[in-house]
Amino acid sequence: MTLKQTMTTTLEHIPIELFYEIFIYFQFHEVFNIFSNLNSRFAAIINNMPLIPVYLGSNGMNIAVTEFYYANLSQLNISCRLIKLCVSDTLAIDNGIWLAEHVSTFINLRHLSLIDIKRSSFELILNSLSPIKSLIMFSLRFSTDSRAAYTFLGVPESAYYDRIFHLFPSLRVCHLFFRRYIHSTLDSQFVLPFDSQFVLPFGRAFMPIQVKLLNLQSLALCCSPRFLEYLFEYLPQLEQLSYKQTAPWLPREHPLRYN
């Protein structure tokens, strides 16, 4: 009896529920490569298990592993079972674009984290979505403050909040670490080169919000005190707040900056 046959025979006696407990300590591609080709029982377990979290673009992820996720996460039997996804562009340049093309197929997604996503990709992701009621946790963060600020150069404060609130109406946890780019200037009207137009309302230093998040319990963000006070009106169930203060996202000569 070969080592593989011995391993298969021993594993055959382990309950499926225990496998699911073991799998959470591995990444999806590791579980797939180790177990899916042992025999038909393990192939069935892999094909029917609740999908473990996927971290696309994490440290050390090579091109072969990235292509594995591109190919497999787009399959219907996997995309509909994906519940937790983290996508990073820190070491790669195409993950955000890939996500924009496929995120609408993850219909049961509950947790979505974006790390160092470029503004152009972020716009594409928002534009490709209809409201996802299953999503309860959304995070947008950057590996450095300077990268966060430069990524959203010229964007007025709270520019994306209303769209995020509209697309993810069931959020309970939300982390939004947009940062102001201190060398940018913003007049009453500023047009971005990504088919998005932001017009500040008269007398306002930030973009307005129209959608309330009735279920949001935990929020982490970087913003000005004035916007934070305004934001509270739209978060009636908020219980936890992690807040990093910034100056208003306005040029120094703007009359509302020091009001």
Helices and strands as residue ranges (DSSP letters): H 3-11, H 16-23, H 28-35, H 40-48, E 54-56, H 63-73, H 76-79, E 84-88, H 95-102, G 103-105, E 111-115, H 119-127, E 137-141, H 145-151, H 161-167, E 173-176, E 189-192, E 196-199, E 218-223, H 225-231, G 232-234, E 240-245
